[in-house]
Amino acid sequence: MKRLFDLLLSTLTLAVLSPLFVVLALWIRRDGGPEFFRQARVGRGGELFRIFKFRSMVPGAEKLGAQVTGAADPRITSVGRFLRKTKLDELPQLINVFLGQMSLVGPRPEVPRYVDQWPEEDRRQILQIKPGITDYATFYYNDEQAVLARAEDPEKAYLETVLPHKLRLYRKYLEDRNFWLDLRLLLATLARMAGLDGRSLLPRHIRSQLSGK
């Protein structure tokens, strides 16, 4: 049922948003470089796939610095700042959902370098399902770039503080997951993208964590 839901909704959304995809692609092209950024991520069962995103950084940015970015990272383009703020850079991941590499809801796919540092039990549990576009951690760390920008060493802060908390939230999603939870998370994420709060749509235990953020 989850795969059918993912396939139907990703197909419909890609069709409806195709004009927006064209506009954003042309805008990024004017800024120089390719429209899409593709990067190896770890999927279900540890299999690698290449994630789609609208490019928000200068070409070759991964060779110019860390794989995590703060809000003031000089590698982010002017167009990219808008895309990241509105989360529009994430829209092409609907292609990964359509292809069956990702789900609409699930733990965010991580780069192999960071997955290698996960505890073995976390790798066993979390990688048993497809990664997703949104989940508890995505909502909690909606302003992750701002959090990392305040750190002296963003990558160290990510590995020592952010990532362990994300892993706890991933495990919690695994415990809670069901179709109705996925629907609530999707609606909450859409509300956040539209500039609304959306927290009332989340489970109470997650709302309590957000209120103490």
C-alpha positions as CSV (number, residue, x, y, z in Angstrom):
1,M,0.0,0.0,0.0
2,K,2.8,2.4,0.8
3,R,4.5,1.8,-2.5
4,L,1.2,2.3,-4.4
5,F,0.6,5.6,-2.5
6,D,4.1,6.8,-3.2
7,L,3.8,6.0,-6.9
8,L,0.4,7.6,-7.4
9,L,1.2,10.7,-5.5
10,S,4.7,11.2,-6.9
11,T,3.3,10.7,-10.5
12,L,0.5,13.2,-9.9
13,T,2.7,15.8,-8.2
14,L,5.4,15.6,-10.9
15,A,2.7,16.1,-13.6
16,V,1.2,19.1,-11.7
17,L,4.5,20.7,-10.9
18,S,6.2,20.2,-14.2
19,P,5.8,23.9,-15.2
20,L,7.5,24.9,-11.9
21,F,10.3,22.5,-12.6
22,V,10.9,24.1,-16.0
23,V,10.9,27.6,-14.5
24,L,13.3,26.7,-11.7
25,A,15.6,24.8,-14.1
26,L,15.9,27.8,-16.4
27,W,16.5,30.1,-13.4
28,I,19.3,27.8,-12.2
29,R,20.8,27.7,-15.7
30,R,21.0,31.5,-15.8
31,D,23.1,31.3,-12.6
32,G,25.5,29.0,-14.4
33,G,26.0,25.2,-14.3
34,P,23.6,22.2,-14.5
35,E,20.0,22.3,-13.1
36,F,20.3,19.2,-11.1
37,F,22.7,18.1,-8.4
38,R,23.1,14.3,-8.0
39,Q,24.9,12.6,-5.2
40,A,25.3,9.1,-3.9
41,R,23.1,8.3,-0.9
42,V,22.5,5.1,1.0
43,G,19.1,3.5,0.4
44,R,17.2,0.5,1.7
45,G,19.5,-2.5,2.5
46,G,22.6,-0.3,2.2
47,E,22.2,0.0,-1.6
48,L,23.5,3.2,-3.1
49,F,21.4,5.4,-5.4
50,R,21.9,8.9,-6.8
51,I,19.5,11.5,-5.2
52,F,18.0,14.3,-7.4
53,K,18.0,17.9,-6.1
54,F,17.9,21.3,-7.8
55,R,21.4,22.6,-7.7
56,S,21.8,25.2,-4.9
57,M,25.6,25.4,-4.8
58,V,28.4,26.2,-7.2
59,P,29.4,23.4,-9.6
60,G,32.0,21.1,-7.9
61,A,31.0,22.4,-4.4
62,E,31.5,18.9,-2.9
63,K,35.3,19.2,-3.7
64,L,35.5,22.7,-2.1
65,G,34.4,21.9,1.5
66,A,32.5,19.7,3.9
67,Q,29.4,17.7,2.9
68,V,27.3,19.6,5.4
69,T,26.5,23.3,4.9
70,G,25.7,26.3,7.1
71,A,23.4,29.1,6.1
72,A,26.3,31.4,5.3
73,D,28.3,28.8,3.3
74,P,29.9,30.8,0.4
75,R,29.4,27.8,-2.0
76,I,25.6,28.4,-2.0
77,T,24.4,30.4,-5.0
78,S,22.0,33.3,-4.9
79,V,19.3,31.1,-6.4
80,G,20.3,28.3,-4.1
81,R,19.6,30.4,-1.0
82,F,16.0,30.9,-2.1
83,L,15.6,27.2,-3.1
84,R,16.9,26.1,0.3
85,K,14.8,28.5,2.3
86,T,11.6,27.4,0.6
87,K,12.8,23.7,0.4
88,L,12.1,23.8,-3.4
89,D,15.5,22.2,-3.9
90,E,14.1,19.0,-2.5
91,L,11.3,18.7,-5.1
92,P,13.2,16.6,-7.6
93,Q,13.4,13.8,-5.1
94,L,9.9,13.0,-6.3
95,I,11.8,11.4,-9.2
96,N,13.6,9.1,-6.8
97,V,10.2,8.2,-5.2
98,F,8.7,7.5,-8.7
99,L,11.7,5.2,-9.4
100,G,11.2,3.3,-6.2
101,Q,14.5,4.4,-4.6
102,M,12.8,6.5,-1.9
103,S,9.5,6.9,-0.2
104,L,7.5,10.1,0.4
105,V,8.0,9.5,4.2
106,G,10.9,7.9,5.8
107,P,14.4,8.6,7.4
108,R,16.3,11.0,5.3
109,P,18.9,9.4,3.0
110,E,22.5,10.0,4.1
111,V,25.8,10.1,2.3
112,P,27.9,6.8,2.7
113,R,30.6,8.6,4.6
114,Y,28.2,9.5,7.5
115,V,26.3,6.2,7.4
116,D,29.7,4.4,8.0
117,Q,29.8,6.2,11.3
118,W,26.3,5.0,12.4
119,P,26.2,2.4,15.2
120,E,25.8,-1.0,13.7
121,E,22.3,-1.5,15.3
122,D,21.1,1.8,13.8
123,R,22.3,0.7,10.3
124,R,20.5,-2.6,10.7
125,Q,17.2,-1.0,11.8
126,I,17.0,2.2,9.8
127,L,18.2,0.8,6.5
128,Q,15.5,-1.9,6.5
129,I,13.1,0.6,5.0
130,K,13.4,3.1,2.1
131,P,14.6,6.6,2.9
132,G,12.1,9.4,2.5
133,I,11.6,13.0,1.6
134,T,10.3,13.9,5.0
135,D,10.0,12.4,8.5
136,Y,10.3,13.5,12.2
137,A,13.9,14.7,11.8
138,T,13.2,16.7,8.7
139,F,10.5,18.7,10.5
140,Y,12.6,19.1,13.6
141,Y,15.7,20.3,11.7
142,N,13.8,22.5,9.3
143,D,16.4,25.2,10.1
144,E,19.4,22.8,10.1
145,Q,21.6,25.2,8.1
146,A,21.0,28.0,10.7
147,V,21.9,25.6,13.5
148,L,25.2,24.5,11.8
149,A,26.0,28.2,10.9
150,R,26.3,28.9,14.6
151,A,28.9,26.2,15.0
152,E,32.6,26.9,14.8
153,D,33.0,23.6,12.9
154,P,29.7,22.7,11.1
155,E,30.7,19.2,10.2
156,K,31.9,18.3,13.7
157,A,28.6,19.8,15.1
158,Y,26.6,17.7,12.7
159,L,28.4,14.5,13.5
160,E,28.5,15.0,17.3
161,T,25.2,16.7,18.0
162,V,22.7,16.7,15.1
163,L,23.3,13.2,13.6
164,P,22.9,11.3,16.9
165,H,19.6,13.1,17.5
166,K,18.4,12.4,14.0
167,L,19.2,8.7,14.5
168,R,17.0,8.7,17.6
169,L,14.2,10.4,15.6
170,Y,14.6,7.9,12.8
171,R,14.2,5.0,15.3
172,K,11.1,6.7,16.8
173,Y,9.6,6.9,13.3
174,L,10.2,3.2,12.8
175,E,8.3,2.5,16.0
176,D,5.4,4.8,15.2
177,R,5.0,4.4,11.4
178,N,1.7,3.7,9.8
179,F,-0.2,5.1,6.8
180,W,-2.0,7.7,8.8
181,L,1.2,9.0,10.4
182,D,2.7,9.3,7.0
183,L,-0.2,11.3,5.8
184,R,0.0,13.6,8.8
185,L,3.7,14.1,8.3
186,L,3.2,15.0,4.6
187,L,0.5,17.5,5.5
188,A,2.6,19.0,8.2
189,T,5.6,19.3,5.8
190,L,3.4,21.0,3.2
191,A,2.1,23.4,5.8
192,R,5.6,24.3,6.8
193,M,6.6,24.9,3.2
194,A,3.7,27.2,2.8
195,G,4.9,29.3,5.7
196,L,2.4,27.8,8.2
197,D,3.2,26.1,11.5
198,G,1.8,22.7,10.9
199,R,2.8,21.3,14.3
200,S,-0.8,20.6,15.3
201,L,-0.7,17.8,12.7
202,L,2.2,16.0,14.3
203,P,2.0,13.4,17.1
204,R,1.9,14.8,20.6
205,H,5.3,13.4,21.6
206,I,7.0,15.0,18.6
207,R,5.1,18.3,19.2
208,S,6.5,18.3,22.8
209,Q,10.0,18.0,21.5
210,L,9.5,20.9,19.0
211,S,8.1,23.1,21.7
212,G,11.3,22.7,23.7
213,K,13.5,23.5,20.7
